[in-house]
Amino acid sequence: MSVPGTVPWIMRTRLLAAALAALLLLASCGRDRVVITTTSDWSPAPAAPDPPATRSAGPAAPPAGLMAADSAPPACPDGWDCAQQARFDATAAYAAKRRGRMGLVMRDRETGAIWRTGATAEPMWTGSTIKVAIATTLLERHRAGDIHLTETDRQVMSDMLRMSSNDATDALWDRYDGPQLLDGFRTRYGMGSLSVVDGRETYWRNLRCTAEDLEHLMTYILSDRLYAADRAYLVDTLRGVADNQHWGVWAAGPQLRPGNKDGWAVKPDPGGEHWVTHTAGFAGPRERYVVVVMYSLPPGGTLDEGVHAVSDAVATLFGARTPAKVSLPT
């Protein structure tokens, strides 16, 4: 029998075992983190009085480790579950080993949590990723009655996004005063670091921005700020890109119904010409996760190297297969 005022021996033993188990769980979740998780310093402005928004449907359930909020396991201290933290660690380690500069950003639009690693605040040549901003602002200006997009314009816009046609982009840039669009990209879409490369004309091919800027842009597109029909058009179009853009965020896997706008080009910088391979898009149910990877290779790097590196980073982030299956752009 127990002595009054004391805890029975077997109860003390069970309490001690429970305490040790809790300490071990916390240690396993927090050990050796490489990545940084924080709250975002930018979000879209309050919604405009548009009609009720609709969102395209995603898969029935998020991938393992990216659970819905009402069924998620207890979060690790940084706000993501421990399985996802392990994928973050693996992705950060992978990115750190790449030659050149790579930056990755991932936002959970349901919780507002944001993760980043690498050169996410370093401006790089935008490549064709800026085409998403061009399409978005033209759709908004048409909706506001400032311009009238013809059926020909809409076909050209489709070619710009789906096939990444440079000729199509030139046509829209010239017709709708492209240089005047940049201020709106900065203020309305949160692309505060967007700039024209020193010594070059104001032209869509001569721009720099950061991975943070592209994350802000994609978050804006998927928010209620954008008219529902225009948002649906952009989501469906980015999900239906041609084979030359089946890489990057595409590597999250078909079950997550990803969509992306990729950018790839040879660009000059101090040290010599080099490839850039970027991807900006979304994945998951109701486009829950915004993902951006910008990769500036060193001189001597190849398009093949860049495409596979960006795609494998995304695949690691989502626990998909690596090496990722990709279609190399031509």
N, C-alpha and C positions, 0 to 999 in steps of 0.2 A: 504494500500500500504506500501512497505518497505521503510525504510530510506536509501538513497544512501550510499554505503560503509558498510552496515551491512548485515548479513545473515538473511533471513526471518525466523520468529519464527517456522514455521512448518518444515523448512529444518534443523534448529538447533535441533529440537526434534528428527528427524529421525537420524541425525548423532550421537546424544547421545545414542539412542537405539542400533544402530549398534555397537558402541564401547563397550557398556555393554555386548552385546551378545558375542562379540569376547573374552572379558575377561573371561566370564563364561565358554566358550569352552576350553580355555587354562587351566583353573583351574580344569575342570573335567578330562582332559587328564593327568595332572601331579600330581594328588593328591595321597599321601600315597603310593608311589612305594616301593616295597620290592626288586625287581629284579635289576640286573645290565645289561645294554645293552652297548656294546662297539664294536669296530672293532677288528677283529681277529689279533693276533700277529703271525700268521703262515698261509701260504697258499702254495699249491703245487708249485714246481719250474716251470719255463716256459716249455711249451709243447715240447716234443720230436718230431722229424720229422716222425711221424707215418702217415698212411693213414687217410683221413678225418674221423672224429668220427661220430658215430651214437648213438642215444639215444633211448631207448625204450619209447613208448608213455605212457603218464599218462592219468588221467581223463580229461574230456573236460574243467573243470574249477576247480580252487582251492576252498577249503572250505570257508565258511563265515568267514571274518576276516583275511584270508590269501589270499588276492586278488592279481591278477597279477599286475605287476608294472604299466602298462598303464591304469589300471582301478581302482587303489587303491584310497581310500579316503585320504584326507590330513593326513600326518603322525603326530603322537605325537612327542614330541621333541627328543625322543631316536631313531627314525627311523622306528618304527613299527606303524601300525595304532592303533587307540585307542581301538578297540575291541580286538585286539591281546594282547595289554598291559594288559587289564583286565584278559585275560586268563593266561598271565604270572604271574600276581599278585596272582591269585587263585592257580596256580601250585606251586609257591614259598611258599605260606602259607601251602599248603598240605605237601610239602617236609619237611618243617621245623618242622612239628609235628611228623614225623616218628621217631621211635626208631632207634638208630644206626646212620650211616652216609649215606646220599644220595646226589648225585650230578647229575645235569641235564645240558646238553648243546644242543642248537638248532641253526643251521646255515641256513640262507637263501642263497642258492648258486647263486641266480640271483642277489641279491643286495650286498652280502657279509656281511650283518648284522649278528651279533651273539649275542645270549642271553645265560646267564648261571645263575645258582643259586646253592647254597649248596656246597658240598665238591668236586668240579670239579677238583681241583688241588692236591687232596690227593691220593697217590698211594693205590690201593686196589688189591687183588688177581684178575688176569684177568679172571679166569675160561675159558670157551670155547670161549670167544670172540676173543682170539688170533688166533683161527683157520682161521679167515678171512685173517689175515696177512700172515699166512703160505700158504694159497691157492694163494693169490695174488702174492707173490714172486716166487712161483713155476711156475705160468703161465708166468710171465715175464722172468724168466730164460729159460724156454722152448722157448719162442719167440725169445730170443737172441741167442739161440743155445748152451747155457751152459749145459743144460740137455735135455733129451728126455723123455717126459711124455708118457708112454704107455697107451693103452686103459684100462688096469687094473688100472694104476695110476689114471686115470680120474674117473673111477668108485669109487675108494677109496676116492678121493677128494669129489665126490658128497655125499658119505655117511658121510664124515666128516662135511660137511656144512649142508646138508638137515636134517640128523638125529642126528647130533652132536656126531657121533661115536668116542669114545676115542680110540678104537682099530685101526680105520682107521687113526686117527691122529698119533698114535704111529708108524704105518707102514711108513707114509710119513716122519715123523721126523727122524726116524732111517735111511731110505734109502737116504735121501738128506741132511744129516749132519745138523740137526736142530740147534745145538748150534751156527753154523756159520751164521745163518740167522738173528740173533738178531741185529747185527750192522746195517744191511740194514733197519730193521724196524725203528730204531732210526733216521737214517740219511735221508733215502729216503721217508719214510712215516710220518716223523714228530713226532714219538713216543719217544720224548726225555727223558721222565721219566721212560721208560721201564727198569726194572731191575730184576735180579734173587733174590729171597728171601734169606736173609742172612743164611748161613750155609747149603744151599740145593744145589743139583746138578743142572746144567744148563739143564733144562727140561721144556717143554711147560706147564706142570702143576704147575711149581714153579715160576711163573712170577707175577710181579705187574706192573700196569700202572695206569694212571689217565683217567678220562672221557675226558679230553682235548686230550689226546693221541688217544683215539678211535675216537674222532671227526675228528682229522687230518687224520687218516687212512681212514675213510669212505669218507671224502672229496677227498682224493687222488684217491680212487677207482672210484669215479664218475666224475673225471676230465679228461681232454684230455691227461694227462700224460700216462694213461693206454691205451693200444691198444684196438681199438673199439670192436673187437670180444671178447676179454677177459673181458672187462667191461660188455658187454651184457650178457656173461655167468654168471658173478657174480650177476648181477642185477636179472636175471631170476631165478637163483638158490636160492637167498635169498628171493625172492617172493614165491618160491615153497617149503619152509621148511616144515618138518613133523609137526604133531599135537603137539609134545612136545615143539615146539617153537612158538605156536600160542598165544603169549602174548608179553608184552613189547611194542615195536614200532608197533606191530600188532594191538594194541588197538586204533591206529589212525583211524581205520575204513576202510572197504573194498573199499569204493569209492575213497580213496587216494592211493590205490594199494601199501601198504607198503611192505617192505622187511626187514628182520632183522636176526641177529645172536645173540642168547641169550647165556648166561652163568650162570650156577647154580652149586654150589658145597658147601660142608662143608669144611671149612678151619680153621687151627689153628692160633691163634694170642694171644698176652698177654690178659689174662682174660678168655681164654677158646675157644673151637671150636665154630664156628658160620657159618651160611649160608651167601653166597653172591648170589645175583640175579641181573644180568646185562643184558642190551639190547643195541645193536648198529645197526642202520639201517637208512632207508630213507622213505619218504612219500611225496605225492603230485605230481603234473604234472611234468613229466620229472625228477622225483626224486629230486624235488626242495629243500626239507628240509631234512637236516641231523639231526638225533636225537640220543642222547646217554644218557642213565641213568645207573649209577652204584650205587648199594645199598649194603652196608655191614651191615648186621643185627647184633645186640648184641647176646651174648650167650643166648640161650633160645628161640630165634626167630625161626620161622618155614618156610619151603619152601613155603607153602600156603600164609603166610603173605607177604613174599618177592615178590612173583610173582604178587599178587594182588596189592601191593603198587606200584611197578614199572609200571604196566599196567594202573592203575588209574591215575598216574602222567601223562603218555602220553595222555590218553584220555582227561584229563583236559586241557592239552596243546593245543589240537586240537578241543576242544569243543565237543568231542564225549561223548557217554553215560557212566555213572559211576553208580554202579560198572561195570567195563569193563567185557565183556564176554571173558573168557580165557580157555585154555586147560592146566591143570597142567602137568608138565613133571613128568615122573616116574623114 
